[in-house]
């Protein structure tokens, strides 16, 4: 499926009734209006007046300050003003040369706005949604918030500034303090990549002005009484908090409407209220919905979204406040810890095996919804169904997009820094929690829970990552989630190290690997192998193609990849990480595929090993989804990177898919046939929730010269959401150098090919030393010999392109037919759509398959959808001459 273009109505977006001009904000004097501060003047406190009260009065001279958008960290603001250039920063180790002195002092965000003082009884609030990572806030010369209170990158607060308003010009000033990941509740990067020079300091989320009458209304929360997918009626409960800001009692009506996804139903809501002076309460309105339309994850069905709109009117009929429309879906998520101490999820009553990836935000916390659309589309294209945000809660637009496309989201707090500063955590250096920290954590949890509550894409919230929170923090987190009517599972952590009594065991394992392991690793019953729920694990792969690497690596950097395999690499994890080089990876690459003869040979072999690694991981978990100890879920570490990187990604920073992407795409197919490396068996896999039928599975093993070693064909019945053993491979012991195994799955009735999968195998597997396992890998004592894949007799492949047509959503659709005219296999054929001017691969790009191997005389047609209406297609392979095919 493709993500459709839609007009995003974000939770924090300005209302259309507000006139927004650069440097000014005109607030219409009507209760219910909300406006995002549209931009800021930015400057270091080292280059600004010291008197912040005076600086926060109107008409201060900021003509020499930087002008930035509505949400930007300090460094993102400097990039916006071309003080730095990320293309230059990314190249080699240029980022190390950035002088960080300027970021050790606070930075100032200032904006002026035109506001008419509201009539008596009306209020204007300043609303924050998180400032990295603490700030003082001044308005018209008065300090309205201190950094002792406005703390945490997720600390959302509301300040009543009514008494400080002037009719006409008003000024807002925010002083953001330098972020320290070990001291502050910030959004950090742990060992994922070098830290940004400013550590994410600044106004990275929107700041708003909100006008109300005497009584204010929160965003609505939604609770669905979901019984089963065939129910003729469901009960929807809408909850909202109301607060009286005056010293006199107030009465009135909370009223609104629920609109069905197709607009055919409009369900009216209303509830009278009575509040005493300065009192608050929660209004709850339950209504029946007939013939409810059920929200499903993408692979299982549609994503119908209802919309609830709420207003609050006083007894005299005047509107006192309005909430932005909130979209929600009718569905039910549950989890349990099974008899094996493993977490297992269900969605709408069906076992939901998580096939996910760990999300990385932009290093400078810039948010581009178009980029996120591509990331999500890539996930769907690969067959993934869940994105995990480890302490990287984004903006409302991300969750709204997930709702629309049917991706599940696991959110939660991050590891290894202040967030996990517990007495029993001896693995990280975050400062230990003290009394002052608990209110900050509570505010963050309340804010994030309120933001996420109504989204049907939410699968769970992990209140810990590597370590569980202590009992006091757990109670605060759970109370905040309950306060916001959180309808989904709450899980103690992403590991099994321990747990708080209130939540019980997490049922998630974090036993690695994070660095390279061989394909047969996943078919065992130790460490991170395919059983239970792996919250973050992978073989550490994600090598970009050479054209991408040349954008961020110098010739010397590139040469080191194959000439100095143990050398530290700046474009890996941080310098203090276990993953600062490719030593372990390269040892396996050289040992399995042979020493590279050059850079191009190194990259080609790396793509083969990356493809093997990701395919085996997802196939391993797929084959064991209904085993005696089920594989209930896996989150690949990682999905994407915050910057141009050499590992831990399924596609590179430039959104170009490589070997790890297409290995995943094969391994995570909805219906598939897969090879168990350990037992030499073949499994039929279905991740669908319904549908059965007869299938034909063909198993063909040939040698490097194209000669058949064994052949088998079986007819079997497929079963929903299940895997079954269907065949045993014969002849592996007869492989002399390297063999090629092709598995083909066909629909017995139509004859359509549902899955095609080719492996390259040696006679013997890699040998693992399980007793020497550590937290990031399991050593290999003897490597499988796959070096012969580089010396297969050259093959002749005929390639043709069908005339291009207009694809969906403005993309270009092409068909490429490959025909192997030789008697030997054509090995690991890679197709790319290349911009003839830049010589770079065009992205985003969606291939039906890639890095394919063709049997002798075999013909295969692939399709591609590409964003740009220009380009040519290149073809290369292990034993095929590189050619350029026409594309225009």
Residue, then its C-alpha position, 0 to 999 in steps of 0.5 A: x500500500x502507499x501512504x496517501x497525501x492528506x492535510x494534516x490536522x495536528x494536535x498542536x497545529x494553529x487554527x485556520x482562524x488565526x492570522x500568522x505572519x513572520x515575527x507577529x502573532x495576531x490572536x483572535x479574541x474568541x474562547x477556544x482559539x489556539x495559536x502556535x508561536x510561528x517562529x522565533x528570534x534566536x541568540x546565545x545568552x553570551x551575545x544578548x543583554x543580561x536583563x531578561x525581564x527587560x529583554x522580554x518587554x516589547x520593542x527590544x532590538x533583536x535585528x541581529x538575532x537568527x530567525x527560525x521556525x516554530x520548533x527548532x533546537x539551537x543547532x537546528x536553528x543554526x542550520x536553518x540560518x546556514x551557520x552550519x551545513x549538514x552535508x558538510x557536517x556529515x562528511x568524514x569527521x567534520x562534525x568533530x571540528x564544531x566549537x561547542x563552547x557556545x553551547x555551554x551557555x543558555x540560548x534565548x528564544x524570543x517572539x513578539x505578538x499582537x494580542x488584544x486583552x480578553x474581556x473579563x472572565x476570559x483567560x489566555x494560557x501559554x502552553x508548552x509541550x517540552x523544551x530541551x531540557x529546562x527553561x526560564x520563561x518570561x512574558x512582558x517583563x514578568x517571569x512566569x516559569x522557572x527552570x526548576x519547574x519547566x524541566x524535561x524534553x517532554x515536560x508540557x505545562x500550561x501557564x495563565x498569562x492573562x494578568x500580564x497581557x497588554x493590548x497590542x504588542x506583547x513579548x515572550x522570551x524563553x531561556x533554554x539551558x544547556x542539556x546534559x544527558x546524564x543529568x536532565x530528562x532529555x531526548x538523548x542518543x545513548x551510543x547510537x551516534x555522536x551527540x549533536x553539539x547542543x545536545x538537543x537544547x531548545x524549543x524542539x516542540x511547539x509553544x502555543x497560546x490558548x484562549x478560553x472563557x471562565x471554564x477550560x476544556x482539555x483534549x478529549x480522551x477516548x475509551x472503547x468498549x470493544x467486544x468482538x469484531x462482529x459486534x453490531x454495537x460498541x460503546x464509546x466513552x469520551x472523557x475530558x477535564x474541565x476547570x473553572x478559572x474564576x472565583x464564582x461557580x459555573x454551570x453549563x454543557x459539554x457537547x459535541x459530535x462523533x463523526x463516523x469515518x465515511x461521514x454517514x453517522x453523526x452521534x451527538x454528545x452532551x453532559x451538563x456540568x456544575x463547578x464551584x469556584x476554582x474547581x475542576x472535574x472530569x466529564x465522561x459521556x458514553x454513547x452507543x455506536x451501531x455497526x462499528x467500523x473496526x481499526x486494523x493493523x495494515x496487513x489485516x484490514x482497513x484503518x477507519x478513523x472516527x472524529x470527536x469534536x467537543x465544545x464547552x458552553x456556559x449556561x448563558x449559551x456562550x462558548x467558553x472553550x473548544x477542543x481540536x478534533x480528535x481522531x480515534x479508532x475502535x480496536x482492542x490491544x491486550x498483552x500477557x506474560x505467557x507460561x514461558x515468561x514471554x510477552x505476547x500481544x493480541x490485536x482485536x483478539x488475534x495473536x499479534x507477532x511484532x515485526x518491528x524496528x527501532x526508530x531514530x529521529x533526526x540528530x538535530x531533532x528536525x521533524x519532516x513529515x514527508x520523511x516520516x511518510x517515506x520511513x513508514x512506507x518503507x516499513x509497510x513495504x518490508x512487511x513490518x508492522x510496529x515501530x518502537x520509540x525508545x525515549x524518542x517520542x515525536x510530534x503528534x503528526x507521527x502518531x496520526x500518520x501511524x493511525x492512518x497507515x496501520x502501523x503499531x507503535x511501542x513508545x517508552x522511556x530511554x535507557x542508559x542516562x538520567x531516565x534510568x538513574x537507579x541505585x541498582x543500575x550499575x551499567x550506566x552513568x546517569x545521575x541517581x534520582x532525587x526528590x526533585x526528579x519525581x515531579x518532572x517524570x510525572x509531568x512528562x508521563x501525563x503529557x505524553x499519555x494525553x498526547x497518545x491516548x486516543x491513537x489506535x496505533x499505540x500498542x504499549x508504553x514501556x516505562x523502562x528500557x534496559x532497567x525498570x523504574x523503582x517502585x515510587x517512579x512506577x507508581x507515578x507513571x502508572x497513576x499518570x497513565x491511568x489518569x489519562x485513561x491509557x487503554x493499552x498495556x503498560x510494561x515495566x521495561x524492555x528487558x528481564x533484569x527485574x521488575x517493580x511489583x506493581x507491574x510484574x515481569x516485562x516478558x521482554x528479552x534484551x540478550x542481544x545480539x547487537x553485532x554480527x551473528x550468522x544466519x543459523x544463530x536465530x534457529x537455536x534456543x539461547x540468547x536472542x534466538x527466535x523465541x519469546x519477545x526480542x525488544x531490540x536485537x539484530x546482527x548489527x548490519x545496514x551497510x549503505x551502497x557505495x554511492x551513498x557512502x561516497x556522500x559522507x565518507x572521504x576516500x581515506x575513510x572508504x579505503x579503510x573499510x577493506x584495507x584496515x578492517x579493524x580501524x575505528x569508524x567515525x560513522x558508527x556508534x560513539x567513540x565510547x561504544x562497543x560498536x565504534x568499528x566493524x572489527x567483528x563484522x569484518x572478521x566474519x565477512x573476510x572469513x565467510x566470503x573471502x578477503x575483498x579485492x577492492x572497495x566495490x568487492x567489499x561493498x558487494x560482499x557486505x550487501x550479501x552478508x547483510x541480506x542473509x542476516x536480516x532475512x534469517x532474523x525475521x524468518x527465524x521469528x516467523x517460522x517459530x510464531x506458533x512453536x512450543x515456545x512461541x516467538x511472539x515478537x522482534x524489534x530489529x535494532x535499528x530501523x533507521x539512523x539519525x545521521x549517515x551511518x554504516x550499521x544498525x539500519x534497514x535503509x540508509x540516511x538518504x532513504x536508499x534501501x540496500x541489502x538489509x532492506x531486501x533481506x527483511x522484505x523477504x523474511x517478513x512477507x505476509x505469506x512466505x516459505x523459509x529455510x531453517x539453517x539449523x535443521x535443513x527444513x522448510x517452513x510455510x509461513x502465514x501472518x494473515x488473520x484469515x484465509x486458507x487454501x492449498x499451496x504448492x511448495x517447490x524446493x530446488x537445490x543446485x550447485x554453482x554450475x547449475x546442476x541439480x542436487x535435489x528437487x522436491x515439491x509438496x502440496x500443503x494447506x496454509x493456516x492463518x497466523x501460523x507456520x508449519x514444517x512442510x519439507x526436509x532439504x535433501x543433498x546439502x551434504x553434497x554441496x562441494x563449494x557453494x549451492x543455491x537453494x530456491x524455494x517457491x510458493x504457489x497458490x495451487x488454484x491460480x498458479x500465482x507465485x506468492x513467494x520466491x526465495x533463493x539462499x546460497x549455502x555451504x555444506x556446513x553451517x557457521x559454528x557458534x560458541x554459545x558459552x562465550x556469548x556476551x550482551x552483544x554477540x555470540x562468537x563463531x569458532x568456524x565460519x561457513x565457507x561462501x567464498x565461491x559465490x564470487x567465482x561462479x562462472x559468468x552468466x549472461x542476463x537479458x534485461x528489458x524494461x516495459x514502457x513506464x506508466x504513471x503509478x500511484x500518488x504521482x510515482x513512476x511505475x516500471x517493470x523490469x524483466x530479467x532472463x538468465x540465458x546461461x546454464x549457471x545461476x546469475x548471482x545476487x543481481x542488484x537493480x538501481x534507479x540512477x539519476x543520470x546527472x548526480x549518479x546517485x540512486x533516486x529515492x524513495x524507491x519501491x522495488x517488488x524485489x531486489x538482490x535476486x538470484x536467477x536459476x539457469x534459463x529462469x525469467x523473472x519480472x520485477x516492478x519498481x515505483x520511483x518518485x522522480x520522473x527521470x533516471x536510468x536503471x543499472x544492473x550489476x551482480x556477482x557474475x554478471x557484467x554491469x550494464x545501464x538499462x534505459x529508463x526514460 
